[in-house]
Amino acid sequence: MKEYECDLCGYVYDPTVGDPDNGIKPGTAFEDLPEDWV
């Protein structure tokens, strides 16, 4: 899975890790993130 980097803050979203601090499970594709995820 491809990693995605925010142009504004530099945060890198890695779908294999997800974002557990914000309730995003590992394996969640970038395209499947909820609209209100930031």
mmCIF entry with sequence, helices, sheets and N, C-alpha, C, O atoms, coordinates in Angstrom:
data_MODEL
# 
_entry.id   MODEL 
# 
_entity.id                         1 
_entity.type                       polymer 
_entity.pdbx_number_of_molecules   1 
# 
_entity_poly.entity_id                      1 
_entity_poly.type                           'polypeptide(L)' 
_entity_poly.nstd_linkage                   no 
_entity_poly.nstd_monomer                   no 
_entity_poly.pdbx_seq_one_letter_code       MKEYECDLCGYVYDPTVGDPDNGIKPGTAFEDLPEDWV 
_entity_poly.pdbx_seq_one_letter_code_can   MKEYECDLCGYVYDPTVGDPDNGIKPGTAFEDLPEDWV 
_entity_poly.pdbx_strand_id                 A 
# 
loop_
_entity_poly_seq.entity_id 
_entity_poly_seq.num 
_entity_poly_seq.mon_id 
_entity_poly_seq.hetero 
1 1  MET n 
1 2  LYS n 
1 3  GLU n 
1 4  TYR n 
1 5  GLU n 
1 6  CYS n 
1 7  ASP n 
1 8  LEU n 
1 9  CYS n 
1 10 GLY n 
1 11 TYR n 
1 12 VAL n 
1 13 TYR n 
1 14 ASP n 
1 15 PRO n 
1 16 THR n 
1 17 VAL n 
1 18 GLY n 
1 19 ASP n 
1 20 PRO n 
1 21 ASP n 
1 22 ASN n 
1 23 GLY n 
1 24 ILE n 
1 25 LYS n 
1 26 PRO n 
1 27 GLY n 
1 28 THR n 
1 29 ALA n 
1 30 PHE n 
1 31 GLU n 
1 32 ASP n 
1 33 LEU n 
1 34 PRO n 
1 35 GLU n 
1 36 ASP n 
1 37 TRP n 
1 38 VAL n 
# 
_struct_asym.id          A 
_struct_asym.entity_id   1 
# 
loop_
_struct_conf.conf_type_id 
_struct_conf.id 
_struct_conf.pdbx_PDB_helix_id 
_struct_conf.beg_label_comp_id 
_struct_conf.beg_label_asym_id 
_struct_conf.beg_label_seq_id 
_struct_conf.pdbx_beg_PDB_ins_code 
_struct_conf.end_label_comp_id 
_struct_conf.end_label_asym_id 
_struct_conf.end_label_seq_id 
_struct_conf.pdbx_end_PDB_ins_code 
_struct_conf.beg_auth_comp_id 
_struct_conf.beg_auth_asym_id 
_struct_conf.beg_auth_seq_id 
_struct_conf.end_auth_comp_id 
_struct_conf.end_auth_asym_id 
_struct_conf.end_auth_seq_id 
_struct_conf.pdbx_PDB_helix_class 
_struct_conf.details 
_struct_conf.pdbx_PDB_helix_length 
HELX_P HELX_P1 AA1 PRO A 20 ? ASN A 22 ? PRO A 20 ASN A 22 5 ? 3 
HELX_P HELX_P2 AA2 PHE A 30 ? ASP A 32 ? PHE A 30 ASP A 32 5 ? 3 
# 
_struct_conf_type.id          HELX_P 
_struct_conf_type.criteria    ? 
_struct_conf_type.reference   ? 
# 
_struct_sheet.id               AA1 
_struct_sheet.type             ? 
_struct_sheet.number_strands   2 
_struct_sheet.details          ? 
# 
_struct_sheet_order.sheet_id     AA1 
_struct_sheet_order.range_id_1   1 
_struct_sheet_order.range_id_2   2 
_struct_sheet_order.offset       ? 
_struct_sheet_order.sense        anti-parallel 
# 
loop_
_struct_sheet_range.sheet_id 
_struct_sheet_range.id 
_struct_sheet_range.beg_label_comp_id 
_struct_sheet_range.beg_label_asym_id 
_struct_sheet_range.beg_label_seq_id 
_struct_sheet_range.pdbx_beg_PDB_ins_code 
_struct_sheet_range.end_label_comp_id 
_struct_sheet_range.end_label_asym_id 
_struct_sheet_range.end_label_seq_id 
_struct_sheet_range.pdbx_end_PDB_ins_code 
_struct_sheet_range.beg_auth_comp_id 
_struct_sheet_range.beg_auth_asym_id 
_struct_sheet_range.beg_auth_seq_id 
_struct_sheet_range.end_auth_comp_id 
_struct_sheet_range.end_auth_asym_id 
_struct_sheet_range.end_auth_seq_id 
AA1 1 TYR A 4  ? GLU A 5  ? TYR A 4  GLU A 5  
AA1 2 VAL A 12 ? TYR A 13 ? VAL A 12 TYR A 13 
# 
loop_
_atom_site.group_PDB 
_atom_site.id 
_atom_site.type_symbol 
_atom_site.label_atom_id 
_atom_site.label_alt_id 
_atom_site.label_comp_id 
_atom_site.label_asym_id 
_atom_site.label_entity_id 
_atom_site.label_seq_id 
_atom_site.pdbx_PDB_ins_code 
_atom_site.Cartn_x 
_atom_site.Cartn_y 
_atom_site.Cartn_z 
_atom_site.occupancy 
_atom_site.B_iso_or_equiv 
_atom_site.pdbx_formal_charge 
_atom_site.auth_seq_id 
_atom_site.auth_comp_id 
_atom_site.auth_asym_id 
_atom_site.auth_atom_id 
_atom_site.pdbx_PDB_model_num 
ATOM 1   N N  . MET A 1 1  ? 0.849   -1.182 0.000  1.00 0.00 ? 1  MET A N  1 
ATOM 2   C CA . MET A 1 1  ? 0.000   0.000  0.000  1.00 0.00 ? 1  MET A CA 1 
ATOM 3   C C  . MET A 1 1  ? 0.891   1.241  0.000  1.00 0.00 ? 1  MET A C  1 
ATOM 4   O O  . MET A 1 1  ? 1.966   1.253  0.598  1.00 0.00 ? 1  MET A O  1 
ATOM 5   N N  . LYS A 1 2  ? 0.428   2.262  -0.670 1.00 0.00 ? 2  LYS A N  1 
ATOM 6   C CA . LYS A 1 2  ? 1.179   3.498  -0.827 1.00 0.00 ? 2  LYS A CA 1 
ATOM 7   C C  . LYS A 1 2  ? 0.994   4.410  0.388  1.00 0.00 ? 2  LYS A C  1 
ATOM 8   O O  . LYS A 1 2  ? -0.098  4.494  0.951  1.00 0.00 ? 2  LYS A O  1 
ATOM 9   N N  . GLU A 1 3  ? 2.074   5.092  0.786  1.00 0.00 ? 3  GLU A N  1 
ATOM 10  C CA . GLU A 1 3  ? 1.994   6.082  1.857  1.00 0.00 ? 3  GLU A CA 1 
ATOM 11  C C  . GLU A 1 3  ? 1.589   7.427  1.256  1.00 0.00 ? 3  GLU A C  1 
ATOM 12  O O  . GLU A 1 3  ? 1.883   7.712  0.095  1.00 0.00 ? 3  GLU A O  1 
ATOM 13  N N  . TYR A 1 4  ? 0.917   8.244  2.054  1.00 0.00 ? 4  TYR A N  1 
ATOM 14  C CA . TYR A 1 4  ? 0.472   9.560  1.613  1.00 0.00 ? 4  TYR A CA 1 
ATOM 15  C C  . TYR A 1 4  ? 1.004   10.605 2.573  1.00 0.00 ? 4  TYR A C  1 
ATOM 16  O O  . TYR A 1 4  ? 0.921   10.434 3.789  1.00 0.00 ? 4  TYR A O  1 
ATOM 17  N N  . GLU A 1 5  ? 1.561   11.708 2.023  1.00 0.00 ? 5  GLU A N  1 
ATOM 18  C CA . GLU A 1 5  ? 2.120   12.774 2.849  1.00 0.00 ? 5  GLU A CA 1 
ATOM 19  C C  . GLU A 1 5  ? 1.324   14.058 2.657  1.00 0.00 ? 5  GLU A C  1 
ATOM 20  O O  . GLU A 1 5  ? 1.033   14.466 1.533  1.00 0.00 ? 5  GLU A O  1 
ATOM 21  N N  . CYS A 1 6  ? 0.977   14.687 3.782  1.00 0.00 ? 6  CYS A N  1 
ATOM 22  C CA . CYS A 1 6  ? 0.266   15.964 3.756  1.00 0.00 ? 6  CYS A CA 1 
ATOM 23  C C  . CYS A 1 6  ? 1.236   17.066 3.319  1.00 0.00 ? 6  CYS A C  1 
ATOM 24  O O  . CYS A 1 6  ? 2.314   17.215 3.893  1.00 0.00 ? 6  CYS A O  1 
ATOM 25  N N  . ASP A 1 7  ? 0.844   17.832 2.304  1.00 0.00 ? 7  ASP A N  1 
ATOM 26  C CA . ASP A 1 7  ? 1.684   18.923 1.816  1.00 0.00 ? 7  ASP A CA 1 
ATOM 27  C C  . ASP A 1 7  ? 1.790   20.063 2.825  1.00 0.00 ? 7  ASP A C  1 
ATOM 28  O O  . ASP A 1 7  ? 2.772   20.805 2.817  1.00 0.00 ? 7  ASP A O  1 
ATOM 29  N N  . LEU A 1 8  ? 0.791   20.210 3.693  1.00 0.00 ? 8  LEU A N  1 
ATOM 30  C CA . LEU A 1 8  ? 0.780   21.322 4.638  1.00 0.00 ? 8  LEU A CA 1 
ATOM 31  C C  . LEU A 1 8  ? 1.594   21.047 5.896  1.00 0.00 ? 8  LEU A C  1 
ATOM 32  O O  . LEU A 1 8  ? 2.376   21.893 6.329  1.00 0.00 ? 8  LEU A O  1 
ATOM 33  N N  . CYS A 1 9  ? 1.409   19.850 6.491  1.00 0.00 ? 9  CYS A N  1 
ATOM 34  C CA . CYS A 1 9  ? 2.053   19.593 7.784  1.00 0.00 ? 9  CYS A CA 1 
ATOM 35  C C  . CYS A 1 9  ? 3.132   18.516 7.736  1.00 0.00 ? 9  CYS A C  1 
ATOM 36  O O  . CYS A 1 9  ? 3.898   18.368 8.689  1.00 0.00 ? 9  CYS A O  1 
ATOM 37  N N  . GLY A 1 10 ? 3.204   17.754 6.628  1.00 0.00 ? 10 GLY A N  1 
ATOM 38  C CA . GLY A 1 10 ? 4.219   16.720 6.502  1.00 0.00 ? 10 GLY A CA 1 
ATOM 39  C C  . GLY A 1 10 ? 3.851   15.390 7.131  1.00 0.00 ? 10 GLY A C  1 
ATOM 40  O O  . GLY A 1 10 ? 4.667   14.468 7.132  1.00 0.00 ? 10 GLY A O  1 
ATOM 41  N N  . TYR A 1 11 ? 2.628   15.265 7.675  1.00 0.00 ? 11 TYR A N  1 
ATOM 42  C CA . TYR A 1 11 ? 2.193   13.998 8.263  1.00 0.00 ? 11 TYR A CA 1 
ATOM 43  C C  . TYR A 1 11 ? 2.153   12.938 7.174  1.00 0.00 ? 11 TYR A C  1 
ATOM 44  O O  . TYR A 1 11 ? 1.658   13.185 6.074  1.00 0.00 ? 11 TYR A O  1 
ATOM 45  N N  . VAL A 1 12 ? 2.676   11.755 7.484  1.00 0.00 ? 12 VAL A N  1 
ATOM 46  C CA . VAL A 1 12 ? 2.660   10.650 6.533  1.00 0.00 ? 12 VAL A CA 1 
ATOM 47  C C  . VAL A 1 12 ? 1.664   9.607  7.015  1.00 0.00 ? 12 VAL A C  1 
ATOM 48  O O  . VAL A 1 12 ? 1.794   9.069  8.114  1.00 0.00 ? 12 VAL A O  1 
ATOM 49  N N  . TYR A 1 13 ? 0.659   9.326  6.174  1.00 0.00 ? 13 TYR A N  1 
ATOM 50  C CA . TYR A 1 13 ? -0.310  8.278  6.481  1.00 0.00 ? 13 TYR A CA 1 
ATOM 51  C C  . TYR A 1 13 ? 0.152   6.995  5.820  1.00 0.00 ? 13 TYR A C  1 
ATOM 52  O O  . TYR A 1 13 ? 0.309   6.929  4.601  1.00 0.00 ? 13 TYR A O  1 
ATOM 53  N N  . ASP A 1 14 ? 0.369   5.973  6.644  1.00 0.00 ? 14 ASP A N  1 
ATOM 54  C CA . ASP A 1 14 ? 0.779   4.657  6.167  1.00 0.00 ? 14 ASP A CA 1 
ATOM 55  C C  . ASP A 1 14 ? -0.385  3.704  6.383  1.00 0.00 ? 14 ASP A C  1 
ATOM 56  O O  . ASP A 1 14 ? -0.698  3.370  7.525  1.00 0.00 ? 14 ASP A O  1 
ATOM 57  N N  . PRO A 1 15 ? -1.034  3.258  5.313  1.00 0.00 ? 15 PRO A N  1 
ATOM 58  C CA . PRO A 1 15 ? -2.200  2.387  5.445  1.00 0.00 ? 15 PRO A CA 1 
ATOM 59  C C  . PRO A 1 15 ? -1.909  1.078  6.176  1.00 0.00 ? 15 PRO A C  1 
ATOM 60  O O  . PRO A 1 15 ? -2.817  0.497  6.771  1.00 0.00 ? 15 PRO A O  1 
ATOM 61  N N  . THR A 1 16 ? -0.673  0.607  6.145  1.00 0.00 ? 16 THR A N  1 
ATOM 62  C CA . THR A 1 16 ? -0.367  -0.642 6.843  1.00 0.00 ? 16 THR A CA 1 
ATOM 63  C C  . THR A 1 16 ? -0.388  -0.452 8.352  1.00 0.00 ? 16 THR A C  1 
ATOM 64  O O  . THR A 1 16 ? -0.557  -1.414 9.100  1.00 0.00 ? 16 THR A O  1 
ATOM 65  N N  . VAL A 1 17 ? -0.217  0.793  8.803  1.00 0.00 ? 17 VAL A N  1 
ATOM 66  C CA . VAL A 1 17 ? -0.235  1.118  10.230 1.00 0.00 ? 17 VAL A CA 1 
ATOM 67  C C  . VAL A 1 17 ? -1.586  1.702  10.634 1.00 0.00 ? 17 VAL A C  1 
ATOM 68  O O  . VAL A 1 17 ? -2.057  1.475  11.748 1.00 0.00 ? 17 VAL A O  1 
ATOM 69  N N  . GLY A 1 18 ? -2.208  2.457  9.723  1.00 0.00 ? 18 GLY A N  1 
ATOM 70  C CA . GLY A 1 18 ? -3.444  3.157  10.052 1.00 0.00 ? 18 GLY A CA 1 
ATOM 71  C C  . GLY A 1 18 ? -3.142  4.370  10.913 1.00 0.00 ? 18 GLY A C  1 
ATOM 72  O O  . GLY A 1 18 ? -2.052  4.937  10.836 1.00 0.00 ? 18 GLY A O  1 
ATOM 73  N N  . ASP A 1 19 ? -4.089  4.763  11.721 1.00 0.00 ? 19 ASP A N  1 
ATOM 74  C CA . ASP A 1 19 ? -3.923  5.876  12.663 1.00 0.00 ? 19 ASP A CA 1 
ATOM 75  C C  . ASP A 1 19 ? -4.656  5.501  13.942 1.00 0.00 ? 19 ASP A C  1 
ATOM 76  O O  . ASP A 1 19 ? -5.729  6.030  14.233 1.00 0.00 ? 19 ASP A O  1 
ATOM 77  N N  . PRO A 1 20 ? -4.059  4.568  14.716 1.00 0.00 ? 20 PRO A N  1 
ATOM 78  C CA . PRO A 1 20 ? -4.747  4.048  15.896 1.00 0.00 ? 20 PRO A CA 1 
ATOM 79  C C  . PRO A 1 20 ? -5.137  5.124  16.911 1.00 0.00 ? 20 PRO A C  1 
ATOM 80  O O  . PRO A 1 20 ? -6.134  4.971  17.617 1.00 0.00 ? 20 PRO A O  1 
ATOM 81  N N  . ASP A 1 21 ? -4.366  6.205  16.992 1.00 0.00 ? 21 ASP A N  1 
ATOM 82  C CA . ASP A 1 21 ? -4.700  7.277  17.932 1.00 0.00 ? 21 ASP A CA 1 
ATOM 83  C C  . ASP A 1 21 ? -6.022  7.954  17.573 1.00 0.00 ? 21 ASP A C  1 
ATOM 84  O O  . ASP A 1 21 ? -6.659  8.581  18.420 1.00 0.00 ? 21 ASP A O  1 
ATOM 85  N N  . ASN A 1 22 ? -6.426  7.822  16.316 1.00 0.00 ? 22 ASN A N  1 
ATOM 86  C CA . ASN A 1 22 ? -7.670  8.440  15.853 1.00 0.00 ? 22 ASN A CA 1 
ATOM 87  C C  . ASN A 1 22 ? -8.688  7.413  15.367 1.00 0.00 ? 22 ASN A C  1 
ATOM 88  O O  . ASN A 1 22 ? -9.604  7.746  14.615 1.00 0.00 ? 22 ASN A O  1 
ATOM 89  N N  . GLY A 1 23 ? -8.523  6.162  15.799 1.00 0.00 ? 23 GLY A N  1 
ATOM 90  C CA . GLY A 1 23 ? -9.509  5.127  15.519 1.00 0.00 ? 23 GLY A CA 1 
ATOM 91  C C  . GLY A 1 23 ? -9.459  4.528  14.124 1.00 0.00 ? 23 GLY A C  1 
ATOM 92  O O  . GLY A 1 23 ? -10.417 3.882  13.699 1.00 0.00 ? 23 GLY A O  1 
ATOM 93  N N  . ILE A 1 24 ? -8.356  4.731  13.400 1.00 0.00 ? 24 ILE A N  1 
ATOM 94  C CA . ILE A 1 24 ? -8.222  4.172  12.053 1.00 0.00 ? 24 ILE A CA 1 
ATOM 95  C C  . ILE A 1 24 ? -7.399  2.892  12.140 1.00 0.00 ? 24 ILE A C  1 
ATOM 96  O O  . ILE A 1 24 ? -6.230  2.918  12.524 1.00 0.00 ? 24 ILE A O  1 
ATOM 97  N N  . LYS A 1 25 ? -8.019  1.778  11.780 1.00 0.00 ? 25 LYS A N  1 
ATOM 98  C CA . LYS A 1 25 ? -7.380  0.469  11.905 1.00 0.00 ? 25 LYS A CA 1 
ATOM 99  C C  . LYS A 1 25 ? -6.317  0.254  10.832 1.00 0.00 ? 25 LYS A C  1 
ATOM 100 O O  . LYS A 1 25 ? -6.427  0.793  9.731  1.00 0.00 ? 25 LYS A O  1 
ATOM 101 N N  . PRO A 1 26 ? -5.284  -0.535 11.150 1.00 0.00 ? 26 PRO A N  1 
ATOM 102 C CA . PRO A 1 26 ? -4.304  -0.914 10.131 1.00 0.00 ? 26 PRO A CA 1 
ATOM 103 C C  . PRO A 1 26 ? -5.011  -1.578 8.949  1.00 0.00 ? 26 PRO A C  1 
ATOM 104 O O  . PRO A 1 26 ? -5.975  -2.324 9.123  1.00 0.00 ? 26 PRO A O  1 
ATOM 105 N N  . GLY A 1 27 ? -4.517  -1.295 7.757  1.00 0.00 ? 27 GLY A N  1 
ATOM 106 C CA . GLY A 1 27 ? -5.112  -1.860 6.551  1.00 0.00 ? 27 GLY A CA 1 
ATOM 107 C C  . GLY A 1 27 ? -6.169  -0.974 5.920  1.00 0.00 ? 27 GLY A C  1 
ATOM 108 O O  . GLY A 1 27 ? -6.726  -1.326 4.880  1.00 0.00 ? 27 GLY A O  1 
ATOM 109 N N  . THR A 1 28 ? -6.460  0.188  6.538  1.00 0.00 ? 28 THR A N  1 
ATOM 110 C CA . THR A 1 28 ? -7.451  1.108  5.983  1.00 0.00 ? 28 THR A CA 1 
ATOM 111 C C  . THR A 1 28 ? -6.811  1.932  4.867  1.00 0.00 ? 28 THR A C  1 
ATOM 112 O O  . THR A 1 28 ? -5.877  2.696  5.107  1.00 0.00 ? 28 THR A O  1 
ATOM 113 N N  . ALA A 1 29 ? -7.320  1.771  3.651  1.00 0.00 ? 29 ALA A N  1 
ATOM 114 C CA . ALA A 1 29 ? -6.797  2.515  2.505  1.00 0.00 ? 29 ALA A CA 1 
ATOM 115 C C  . ALA A 1 29 ? -7.088  4.007  2.671  1.00 0.00 ? 29 ALA A C  1 
ATOM 116 O O  . ALA A 1 29 ? -8.083  4.389  3.287  1.00 0.00 ? 29 ALA A O  1 
ATOM 117 N N  . PHE A 1 30 ? -6.217  4.836  2.121  1.00 0.00 ? 30 PHE A N  1 
ATOM 118 C CA . PHE A 1 30 ? -6.389  6.280  2.191  1.00 0.00 ? 30 PHE A CA 1 
ATOM 119 C C  . PHE A 1 30 ? -7.761  6.685  1.657  1.00 0.00 ? 30 PHE A C  1 
ATOM 120 O O  . PHE A 1 30 ? -8.417  7.563  2.218  1.00 0.00 ? 30 PHE A O  1 
ATOM 121 N N  . GLU A 1 31 ? -8.188  6.043  0.573  1.00 0.00 ? 31 GLU A N  1 
ATOM 122 C CA . GLU A 1 31 ? -9.469  6.358  -0.050 1.00 0.00 ? 31 GLU A CA 1 
ATOM 123 C C  . GLU A 1 31 ? -10.653 6.015  0.846  1.00 0.00 ? 31 GLU A C  1 
ATOM 124 O O  . GLU A 1 31 ? -11.753 6.528  0.641  1.00 0.00 ? 31 GLU A O  1 
ATOM 125 N N  . ASP A 1 32 ? -10.440 5.152  1.836  1.00 0.00 ? 32 ASP A N  1 
ATOM 126 C CA . ASP A 1 32 ? -11.518 4.716  2.725  1.00 0.00 ? 32 ASP A CA 1 
ATOM 127 C C  . ASP A 1 32 ? -11.560 5.478  4.046  1.00 0.00 ? 32 ASP A C  1 
ATOM 128 O O  . ASP A 1 32 ? -12.387 5.177  4.907  1.00 0.00 ? 32 ASP A O  1 
ATOM 129 N N  . LEU A 1 33 ? -10.677 6.461  4.214  1.00 0.00 ? 33 LEU A N  1 
ATOM 130 C CA . LEU A 1 33 ? -10.693 7.253  5.445  1.00 0.00 ? 33 LEU A CA 1 
ATOM 131 C C  . LEU A 1 33 ? -11.987 8.061  5.506  1.00 0.00 ? 33 LEU A C  1 
ATOM 132 O O  . LEU A 1 33 ? -12.481 8.522  4.476  1.00 0.00 ? 33 LEU A O  1 
ATOM 133 N N  . PRO A 1 34 ? -12.541 8.235  6.718  1.00 0.00 ? 34 PRO A N  1 
ATOM 134 C CA . PRO A 1 34 ? -13.772 9.021  6.836  1.00 0.00 ? 34 PRO A CA 1 
ATOM 135 C C  . PRO A 1 34 ? -13.535 10.485 6.457  1.00 0.00 ? 34 PRO A C  1 
ATOM 136 O O  . PRO A 1 34 ? -12.421 10.996 6.572  1.00 0.00 ? 34 PRO A O  1 
ATOM 137 N N  . GLU A 1 35 ? -14.588 11.140 6.009  1.00 0.00 ? 35 GLU A N  1 
ATOM 138 C CA . GLU A 1 35 ? -14.500 12.547 5.582  1.00 0.00 ? 35 GLU A CA 1 
ATOM 139 C C  . GLU A 1 35 ? -13.979 13.459 6.696  1.00 0.00 ? 35 GLU A C  1 
ATOM 140 O O  . GLU A 1 35 ? -13.301 14.449 6.422  1.00 0.00 ? 35 GLU A O  1 
ATOM 141 N N  . ASP A 1 36 ? -14.296 13.125 7.957  1.00 0.00 ? 36 ASP A N  1 
ATOM 142 C CA . ASP A 1 36 ? -13.912 14.003 9.068  1.00 0.00 ? 36 ASP A CA 1 
ATOM 143 C C  . ASP A 1 36 ? -12.557 13.652 9.680  1.00 0.00 ? 36 ASP A C  1 
ATOM 144 O O  . ASP A 1 36 ? -12.173 14.228 10.698 1.00 0.00 ? 36 ASP A O  1 
ATOM 145 N N  . TRP A 1 37 ? -11.827 12.711 9.068  1.00 0.00 ? 37 TRP A N  1 
ATOM 146 C CA . TRP A 1 37 ? -10.501 12.354 9.584  1.00 0.00 ? 37 TRP A CA 1 
ATOM 147 C C  . TRP A 1 37 ? -9.515  13.443 9.208  1.00 0.00 ? 37 TRP A C  1 
ATOM 148 O O  . TRP A 1 37 ? -9.419  13.837 8.046  1.00 0.00 ? 37 TRP A O  1 
ATOM 149 N N  . VAL A 1 38 ? -8.781  13.927 10.205 1.00 0.00 ? 38 VAL A N  1 
ATOM 150 C CA . VAL A 1 38 ? -7.723  14.918 9.959  1.00 0.00 ? 38 VAL A CA 1 
ATOM 151 C C  . VAL A 1 38 ? -6.532  14.632 10.825 1.00 0.00 ? 38 VAL A C  1 
ATOM 152 O O  . VAL A 1 38 ? -5.537  15.354 10.765 1.00 0.00 ? 38 VAL A O  1 
# 
